[in-house]
Amino acid sequence: MSSMPAKTASIRTASKRKAVIWLAVAFGLLALFAANGHLVYVAMTSQPDCVDHIRQGEMSAMQSRFSAARSACSPEKRREMGDG
């Protein structure tokens, strides 16, 4: 009969260990979803400023291998913003 309390104690310890593991997994998933949600929020609400770059069709773009495929900022918009 003395083994019965020891067995109950080991069951409680195992249950506590499982509970801690499940809480850690739940916390990790919550952190993952929160971080991804924040990234989606920032991506949807931010609008980067116009960046100076070589546009397709410009003379220097023909000499270079890389240029913007389709610029979101036209030269007119840059003038409106006071950048050039």
Biopython code that builds the backbone (N, CA, C, O; Angstrom):
import numpy as np
from Bio.PDB.StructureBuilder import StructureBuilder

atoms = [
    (1, "MET", "N", (0.797, -1.193, 0.000)),
    (1, "MET", "CA", (0.000, 0.000, 0.000)),
    (1, "MET", "C", (0.849, 1.271, 0.000)),
    (1, "MET", "O", (0.356, 2.341, -0.355)),
    (2, "SER", "N", (2.059, 1.169, 0.376)),
    (2, "SER", "CA", (2.905, 2.355, 0.387)),
    (2, "SER", "C", (3.303, 2.797, -1.023)),
    (2, "SER", "O", (3.723, 3.937, -1.218)),
    (3, "SER", "N", (3.173, 1.907, -1.999)),
    (3, "SER", "CA", (3.513, 2.283, -3.376)),
    (3, "SER", "C", (2.412, 3.112, -4.033)),
    (3, "SER", "O", (2.648, 3.775, -5.043)),
    (4, "MET", "N", (1.212, 3.074, -3.460)),
    (4, "MET", "CA", (0.088, 3.802, -4.049)),
    (4, "MET", "C", (0.306, 5.323, -4.017)),
    (4, "MET", "O", (0.106, 5.965, -5.049)),
    (5, "PRO", "N", (0.704, 5.930, -2.898)),
    (5, "PRO", "CA", (0.950, 7.379, -2.912)),
    (5, "PRO", "C", (2.107, 7.759, -3.828)),
    (5, "PRO", "O", (2.068, 8.820, -4.451)),
    (6, "ALA", "N", (3.119, 6.932, -3.923)),
    (6, "ALA", "CA", (4.240, 7.225, -4.810)),
    (6, "ALA", "C", (3.791, 7.194, -6.259)),
    (6, "ALA", "O", (4.213, 8.018, -7.071)),
    (7, "LYS", "N", (2.926, 6.230, -6.579)),
    (7, "LYS", "CA", (2.415, 6.135, -7.948)),
    (7, "LYS", "C", (1.555, 7.362, -8.280)),
    (7, "LYS", "O", (1.649, 7.908, -9.379)),
    (8, "THR", "N", (0.739, 7.783, -7.352)),
    (8, "THR", "CA", (-0.099, 8.967, -7.540)),
    (8, "THR", "C", (0.762, 10.212, -7.715)),
    (8, "THR", "O", (0.452, 11.075, -8.536)),
    (9, "ALA", "N", (1.845, 10.305, -6.944)),
    (9, "ALA", "CA", (2.750, 11.451, -7.053)),
    (9, "ALA", "C", (3.427, 11.473, -8.421)),
    (9, "ALA", "O", (3.590, 12.540, -9.013)),
    (10, "SER", "N", (3.823, 10.303, -8.927)),
    (10, "SER", "CA", (4.476, 10.279, -10.236)),
    (10, "SER", "C", (3.486, 10.626, -11.352)),
    (10, "SER", "O", (3.865, 11.237, -12.352)),
    (11, "ILE", "N", (2.236, 10.241, -11.182)),
    (11, "ILE", "CA", (1.200, 10.605, -12.161)),
    (11, "ILE", "C", (0.984, 12.112, -12.155)),
    (11, "ILE", "O", (0.839, 12.736, -13.206)),
    (12, "ARG", "N", (0.965, 12.689, -10.952)),
    (12, "ARG", "CA", (0.792, 14.152, -10.857)),
    (12, "ARG", "C", (1.969, 14.873, -11.490)),
    (12, "ARG", "O", (1.788, 15.874, -12.183)),
    (13, "THR", "N", (3.186, 14.365, -11.254)),
    (13, "THR", "CA", (4.374, 14.994, -11.831)),
    (13, "THR", "C", (4.334, 14.912, -13.354)),
    (13, "THR", "O", (4.651, 15.880, -14.045)),
    (14, "ALA", "N", (3.942, 13.752, -13.871)),
    (14, "ALA", "CA", (3.845, 13.601, -15.323)),
    (14, "ALA", "C", (2.765, 14.513, -15.891)),
    (14, "ALA", "O", (2.944, 15.088, -16.965)),
    (15, "SER", "N", (1.661, 14.648, -15.194)),
    (15, "SER", "CA", (0.578, 15.534, -15.657)),
    (15, "SER", "C", (1.033, 16.987, -15.665)),
    (15, "SER", "O", (0.732, 17.735, -16.595)),
    (16, "LYS", "N", (1.756, 17.379, -14.628)),
    (16, "LYS", "CA", (2.268, 18.759, -14.574)),
    (16, "LYS", "C", (3.265, 18.998, -15.692)),
    (16, "LYS", "O", (3.260, 20.059, -16.316)),
    (17, "ARG", "N", (4.124, 18.012, -15.950)),
    (17, "ARG", "CA", (5.115, 18.151, -17.007)),
    (17, "ARG", "C", (4.427, 18.298, -18.362)),
    (17, "ARG", "O", (4.825, 19.139, -19.168)),
    (18, "LYS", "N", (3.405, 17.492, -18.618)),
    (18, "LYS", "CA", (2.664, 17.596, -19.876)),
    (18, "LYS", "C", (1.969, 18.949, -19.989)),
    (18, "LYS", "O", (1.941, 19.549, -21.063)),
    (19, "ALA", "N", (1.415, 19.422, -18.894)),
    (19, "ALA", "CA", (0.729, 20.718, -18.912)),
    (19, "ALA", "C", (1.709, 21.838, -19.237)),
    (19, "ALA", "O", (1.385, 22.749, -19.999)),
    (20, "VAL", "N", (2.903, 21.773, -18.659)),
    (20, "VAL", "CA", (3.910, 22.799, -18.927)),
    (20, "VAL", "C", (4.338, 22.742, -20.396)),
    (20, "VAL", "O", (4.501, 23.782, -21.033)),
    (21, "ILE", "N", (4.517, 21.555, -20.925)),
    (21, "ILE", "CA", (4.907, 21.415, -22.334)),
    (21, "ILE", "C", (3.813, 21.976, -23.238)),
    (21, "ILE", "O", (4.113, 22.720, -24.172)),
    (22, "TRP", "N", (2.555, 21.635, -22.980)),
    (22, "TRP", "CA", (1.455, 22.140, -23.810)),
    (22, "TRP", "C", (1.321, 23.661, -23.694)),
    (22, "TRP", "O", (1.021, 24.331, -24.682)),
    (23, "LEU", "N", (1.537, 24.202, -22.512)),
    (23, "LEU", "CA", (1.497, 25.664, -22.362)),
    (23, "LEU", "C", (2.627, 26.326, -23.138)),
    (23, "LEU", "O", (2.430, 27.376, -23.751)),
    (24, "ALA", "N", (3.809, 25.720, -23.116)),
    (24, "ALA", "CA", (4.935, 26.274, -23.866)),
    (24, "ALA", "C", (4.664, 26.234, -25.369)),
    (24, "ALA", "O", (4.972, 27.188, -26.082)),
    (25, "VAL", "N", (4.091, 25.138, -25.847)),
    (25, "VAL", "CA", (3.744, 25.028, -27.273)),
    (25, "VAL", "C", (2.686, 26.072, -27.638)),
    (25, "VAL", "O", (2.789, 26.731, -28.672)),
    (26, "ALA", "N", (1.678, 26.215, -26.789)),
    (26, "ALA", "CA", (0.626, 27.199, -27.051)),
    (26, "ALA", "C", (1.194, 28.618, -27.058)),
    (26, "ALA", "O", (0.831, 29.430, -27.910)),
    (27, "PHE", "N", (2.075, 28.912, -26.118)),
    (27, "PHE", "CA", (2.691, 30.238, -26.071)),
    (27, "PHE", "C", (3.544, 30.482, -27.317)),
    (27, "PHE", "O", (3.519, 31.578, -27.878)),
    (28, "GLY", "N", (4.297, 29.470, -27.754)),
    (28, "GLY", "CA", (5.112, 29.608, -28.958)),
    (28, "GLY", "C", (4.266, 29.858, -30.194)),
    (28, "GLY", "O", (4.603, 30.703, -31.023)),
    (29, "LEU", "N", (3.158, 29.118, -30.318)),
    (29, "LEU", "CA", (2.260, 29.344, -31.459)),
    (29, "LEU", "C", (1.621, 30.727, -31.401)),
    (29, "LEU", "O", (1.470, 31.386, -32.430)),
    (30, "LEU", "N", (1.252, 31.162, -30.215)),
    (30, "LEU", "CA", (0.674, 32.498, -30.062)),
    (30, "LEU", "C", (1.685, 33.567, -30.473)),
    (30, "LEU", "O", (1.331, 34.526, -31.158)),
    (31, "ALA", "N", (2.931, 33.404, -30.059)),
    (31, "ALA", "CA", (3.973, 34.363, -30.433)),
    (31, "ALA", "C", (4.197, 34.354, -31.948)),
    (31, "ALA", "O", (4.377, 35.409, -32.555)),
    (32, "LEU", "N", (4.185, 33.175, -32.551)),
    (32, "LEU", "CA", (4.362, 33.063, -33.998)),
    (32, "LEU", "C", (3.238, 33.769, -34.746)),
    (32, "LEU", "O", (3.497, 34.530, -35.679)),
    (33, "PHE", "N", (2.001, 33.526, -34.347)),
    (33, "PHE", "CA", (0.866, 34.173, -35.008)),
    (33, "PHE", "C", (0.861, 35.683, -34.778)),
    (33, "PHE", "O", (0.507, 36.444, -35.678)),
    (34, "ALA", "N", (1.245, 36.114, -33.598)),
    (34, "ALA", "CA", (1.295, 37.554, -33.323)),
    (34, "ALA", "C", (2.356, 38.235, -34.187)),
    (34, "ALA", "O", (2.118, 39.314, -34.732)),
    (35, "ALA", "N", (3.512, 37.613, -34.310)),
    (35, "ALA", "CA", (4.587, 38.195, -35.121)),
    (35, "ALA", "C", (4.185, 38.249, -36.592)),
    (35, "ALA", "O", (4.404, 39.264, -37.253)),
    (36, "ASN", "N", (3.607, 37.181, -37.106)),
    (36, "ASN", "CA", (3.172, 37.179, -38.499)),
    (36, "ASN", "C", (2.043, 38.177, -38.730)),
    (36, "ASN", "O", (2.007, 38.841, -39.766)),
    (37, "GLY", "N", (1.133, 38.286, -37.787)),
    (37, "GLY", "CA", (0.065, 39.277, -37.900)),
    (37, "GLY", "C", (0.612, 40.684, -37.935)),
    (37, "GLY", "O", (0.125, 41.527, -38.689)),
    (38, "HIS", "N", (1.624, 40.945, -37.122)),
    (38, "HIS", "CA", (2.244, 42.268, -37.109)),
    (38, "HIS", "C", (2.928, 42.549, -38.451)),
    (38, "HIS", "O", (2.833, 43.662, -38.969)),
    (39, "LEU", "N", (3.608, 41.565, -39.012)),
    (39, "LEU", "CA", (4.251, 41.760, -40.309)),
    (39, "LEU", "C", (3.232, 42.047, -41.405)),
    (39, "LEU", "O", (3.464, 42.908, -42.254)),
    (40, "VAL", "N", (2.125, 41.347, -41.398)),
    (40, "VAL", "CA", (1.075, 41.588, -42.391)),
    (40, "VAL", "C", (0.494, 42.986, -42.200)),
    (40, "VAL", "O", (0.266, 43.698, -43.178)),
    (41, "TYR", "N", (0.253, 43.383, -40.960)),
    (41, "TYR", "CA", (-0.282, 44.714, -40.674)),
    (41, "TYR", "C", (0.658, 45.805, -41.188)),
    (41, "TYR", "O", (0.212, 46.747, -41.843)),
    (42, "VAL", "N", (1.941, 45.685, -40.899)),
    (42, "VAL", "CA", (2.904, 46.700, -41.326)),
    (42, "VAL", "C", (3.006, 46.729, -42.849)),
    (42, "VAL", "O", (3.107, 47.801, -43.445)),
    (43, "ALA", "N", (2.979, 45.562, -43.475)),
    (43, "ALA", "CA", (3.064, 45.515, -44.942)),
    (43, "ALA", "C", (1.848, 46.160, -45.594)),
    (43, "ALA", "O", (1.968, 46.786, -46.647)),
    (44, "MET", "N", (0.694, 46.012, -44.983)),
    (44, "MET", "CA", (-0.525, 46.550, -45.586)),
    (44, "MET", "C", (-0.705, 48.043, -45.308)),
    (44, "MET", "O", (-1.351, 48.732, -46.097)),
    (45, "THR", "N", (-0.162, 48.552, -44.226)),
    (45, "THR", "CA", (-0.409, 49.945, -43.865)),
    (45, "THR", "C", (0.730, 50.883, -44.222)),
    (45, "THR", "O", (0.531, 52.098, -44.217)),
    (46, "SER", "N", (1.905, 50.378, -44.531)),
    (46, "SER", "CA", (3.025, 51.278, -44.819)),
    (46, "SER", "C", (3.152, 51.479, -46.321)),
    (46, "SER", "O", (2.842, 50.584, -47.107)),
    (47, "GLN", "N", (3.600, 52.635, -46.701)),
    (47, "GLN", "CA", (3.852, 52.950, -48.097)),
    (47, "GLN", "C", (5.252, 53.541, -48.160)),
    (47, "GLN", "O", (5.473, 54.654, -47.682)),
    (48, "PRO", "N", (6.192, 52.820, -48.738)),
    (48, "PRO", "CA", (7.549, 53.353, -48.787)),
    (48, "PRO", "C", (7.623, 54.572, -49.696)),
    (48, "PRO", "O", (6.849, 54.709, -50.644)),
    (49, "ASP", "N", (8.553, 55.437, -49.393)),
    (49, "ASP", "CA", (8.764, 56.621, -50.225)),
    (49, "ASP", "C", (9.390, 56.219, -51.552)),
    (49, "ASP", "O", (9.902, 55.111, -51.715)),
    (50, "CYS", "N", (9.334, 57.150, -52.490)),
    (50, "CYS", "CA", (9.971, 56.907, -53.774)),
    (50, "CYS", "C", (11.485, 56.841, -53.574)),
    (50, "CYS", "O", (12.065, 57.644, -52.845)),
    (51, "VAL", "N", (12.101, 55.881, -54.228)),
    (51, "VAL", "CA", (13.545, 55.696, -54.127)),
    (51, "VAL", "C", (14.144, 55.981, -55.493)),
    (51, "VAL", "O", (13.621, 55.546, -56.520)),
    (52, "ASP", "N", (15.242, 56.713, -55.490)),
    (52, "ASP", "CA", (15.905, 57.034, -56.738)),
    (52, "ASP", "C", (16.475, 55.751, -57.347)),
    (52, "ASP", "O", (17.224, 55.027, -56.692)),
    (53, "HIS", "N", (16.119, 55.478, -58.595)),
    (53, "HIS", "CA", (16.585, 54.269, -59.265)),
    (53, "HIS", "C", (16.583, 54.489, -60.774)),
    (53, "HIS", "O", (16.041, 55.476, -61.272)),
    (54, "ILE", "N", (17.179, 53.581, -61.469)),
    (54, "ILE", "CA", (17.223, 53.648, -62.938)),
    (54, "ILE", "C", (15.916, 53.089, -63.464)),
    (54, "ILE", "O", (15.509, 51.989, -63.090)),
    (55, "ARG", "N", (15.258, 53.843, -64.331)),
    (55, "ARG", "CA", (13.990, 53.384, -64.893)),
    (55, "ARG", "C", (14.226, 52.646, -66.197)),
    (55, "ARG", "O", (15.205, 52.887, -66.903)),
    (56, "GLN", "N", (13.323, 51.756, -66.493)),
    (56, "GLN", "CA", (13.425, 50.980, -67.718)),
    (56, "GLN", "C", (13.344, 51.911, -68.918)),
    (56, "GLN", "O", (12.474, 52.780, -68.977)),
    (57, "GLY", "N", (14.232, 51.734, -69.855)),
    (57, "GLY", "CA", (14.241, 52.562, -71.057)),
    (57, "GLY", "C", (15.198, 53.731, -70.987)),
    (57, "GLY", "O", (15.488, 54.338, -72.017)),
    (58, "GLU", "N", (15.698, 54.067, -69.817)),
    (58, "GLU", "CA", (16.679, 55.143, -69.720)),
    (58, "GLU", "C", (18.013, 54.650, -70.258)),
    (58, "GLU", "O", (18.289, 53.451, -70.254)),
    (59, "MET", "N", (18.832, 55.576, -70.718)),
    (59, "MET", "CA", (20.096, 55.205, -71.347)),
    (59, "MET", "C", (20.978, 54.399, -70.401)),
    (59, "MET", "O", (21.565, 53.396, -70.806)),
    (60, "SER", "N", (21.075, 54.822, -69.170)),
    (60, "SER", "CA", (21.939, 54.104, -68.231)),
    (60, "SER", "C", (21.368, 52.728, -67.888)),
    (60, "SER", "O", (22.114, 51.839, -67.475)),
    (61, "ALA", "N", (20.053, 52.538, -68.053)),
    (61, "ALA", "CA", (19.447, 51.231, -67.796)),
    (61, "ALA", "C", (19.830, 50.239, -68.879)),
    (61, "ALA", "O", (19.912, 49.037, -68.627)),
    (62, "MET", "N", (20.060, 50.737, -70.074)),
    (62, "MET", "CA", (20.452, 49.849, -71.163)),
    (62, "MET", "C", (21.872, 49.332, -70.969)),
    (62, "MET", "O", (22.195, 48.226, -71.401)),
    (63, "GLN", "N", (22.715, 50.121, -70.326)),
    (63, "GLN", "CA", (24.092, 49.715, -70.067)),
    (63, "GLN", "C", (24.175, 48.815, -68.836)),
    (63, "GLN", "O", (25.069, 47.975, -68.732)),
    (64, "SER", "N", (23.263, 48.990, -67.931)),
    (64, "SER", "CA", (23.247, 48.215, -66.688)),
    (64, "SER", "C", (22.380, 46.976, -66.866)),
    (64, "SER", "O", (21.514, 46.940, -67.740)),
    (65, "ARG", "N", (22.606, 45.987, -66.060)),
    (65, "ARG", "CA", (21.803, 44.774, -66.142)),
    (65, "ARG", "C", (20.524, 44.886, -65.343)),
    (65, "ARG", "O", (19.561, 44.174, -65.628)),
    (66, "PHE", "N", (20.485, 45.762, -64.348)),
    (66, "PHE", "CA", (19.342, 45.823, -63.450)),
    (66, "PHE", "C", (18.668, 47.187, -63.513)),
    (66, "PHE", "O", (19.333, 48.223, -63.535)),
    (67, "SER", "N", (17.345, 47.169, -63.543)),
    (67, "SER", "CA", (16.551, 48.388, -63.436)),
    (67, "SER", "C", (15.177, 47.990, -62.923)),
    (67, "SER", "O", (14.842, 46.807, -62.871)),
    (68, "ALA", "N", (14.386, 48.982, -62.545)),
    (68, "ALA", "CA", (13.043, 48.696, -62.052)),
    (68, "ALA", "C", (12.177, 48.218, -63.204)),
    (68, "ALA", "O", (12.195, 48.821, -64.277)),
    (69, "ALA", "N", (11.428, 47.157, -63.006)),
    (69, "ALA", "CA", (10.554, 46.640, -64.047)),
    (69, "ALA", "C", (9.410, 47.615, -64.314)),
    (69, "ALA", "O", (9.138, 47.957, -65.465)),
    (70, "ARG", "N", (8.751, 48.053, -63.270)),
    (70, "ARG", "CA", (7.662, 49.015, -63.394)),
    (70, "ARG", "C", (7.735, 49.911, -62.165)),
    (70, "ARG", "O", (7.505, 49.460, -61.043)),
    (71, "SER", "N", (8.048, 51.145, -62.378)),
    (71, "SER", "CA", (8.237, 52.074, -61.274)),
    (71, "SER", "C", (6.901, 52.531, -60.707)),
    (71, "SER", "O", (5.992, 52.897, -61.452)),
    (72, "ALA", "N", (6.791, 52.508, -59.392)),
    (72, "ALA", "CA", (5.584, 53.002, -58.738)),
    (72, "ALA", "C", (5.613, 54.525, -58.633)),
    (72, "ALA", "O", (4.573, 55.158, -58.446)),
    (73, "CYS", "N", (6.787, 55.104, -58.752)),
    (73, "CYS", "CA", (6.943, 56.554, -58.634)),
    (73, "CYS", "C", (7.398, 57.114, -59.970)),
    (73, "CYS", "O", (8.491, 56.816, -60.451)),
    (74, "SER", "N", (6.552, 57.916, -60.546)),
    (74, "SER", "CA", (6.896, 58.546, -61.815)),
    (74, "SER", "C", (7.757, 59.776, -61.539)),
    (74, "SER", "O", (7.752, 60.285, -60.419)),
    (75, "PRO", "N", (8.495, 60.262, -62.538)),
    (75, "PRO", "CA", (9.283, 61.488, -62.330)),
    (75, "PRO", "C", (8.404, 62.668, -61.916)),
    (75, "PRO", "O", (8.846, 63.530, -61.156)),
    (76, "GLU", "N", (7.155, 62.716, -62.412)),
    (76, "GLU", "CA", (6.246, 63.800, -62.034)),
    (76, "GLU", "C", (5.908, 63.736, -60.544)),
    (76, "GLU", "O", (5.867, 64.762, -59.866)),
    (77, "LYS", "N", (5.669, 62.540, -60.048)),
    (77, "LYS", "CA", (5.342, 62.383, -58.633)),
    (77, "LYS", "C", (6.526, 62.775, -57.768)),
    (77, "LYS", "O", (6.348, 63.364, -56.702)),
    (78, "ARG", "N", (7.726, 62.456, -58.213)),
    (78, "ARG", "CA", (8.920, 62.820, -57.456)),
    (78, "ARG", "C", (9.053, 64.332, -57.396)),
    (78, "ARG", "O", (9.446, 64.881, -56.367)),
    (79, "ARG", "N", (8.723, 65.022, -58.507)),
    (79, "ARG", "CA", (8.780, 66.491, -58.494)),
    (79, "ARG", "C", (7.740, 67.068, -57.537)),
    (79, "ARG", "O", (7.998, 68.052, -56.844)),
    (80, "GLU", "N", (6.555, 66.438, -57.507)),
    (80, "GLU", "CA", (5.507, 66.897, -56.586)),
    (80, "GLU", "C", (5.953, 66.757, -55.142)),
    (80, "GLU", "O", (5.621, 67.589, -54.297)),
    (81, "MET", "N", (6.701, 65.709, -54.863)),
    (81, "MET", "CA", (7.161, 65.471, -53.503)),
    (81, "MET", "C", (8.344, 66.365, -53.149)),
    (81, "MET", "O", (8.715, 66.459, -51.979)),
    (82, "GLY", "N", (8.947, 67.028, -54.150)),
    (82, "GLY", "CA", (10.052, 67.933, -53.896)),
    (82, "GLY", "C", (11.393, 67.232, -53.918)),
    (82, "GLY", "O", (12.373, 67.768, -53.401)),
    (83, "ASP", "N", (11.463, 66.034, -54.509)),
    (83, "ASP", "CA", (12.737, 65.304, -54.533)),
    (83, "ASP", "C", (13.529, 65.560, -55.812)),
    (83, "ASP", "O", (14.646, 65.057, -55.934)),
    (84, "GLY", "N", (13.023, 66.283, -56.724)),
    (84, "GLY", "CA", (13.830, 66.424, -57.926)),
    (84, "GLY", "C", (13.253, 67.252, -58.957)),
    (84, "GLY", "O", (13.858, 67.433, -60.014)),
]
sb = StructureBuilder()
sb.init_structure("model")
sb.init_model(0)
sb.init_chain("A")
sb.init_seg("    ")
for serial, (resi, resn, name, xyz) in enumerate(atoms, 1):
    if name == "N":
        sb.init_residue(resn, " ", resi, " ")
    sb.init_atom(name, np.array(xyz, "f"), 0.0, 1.0, " ", f" {name:<3s}", serial, name[0])
structure = sb.get_structure()
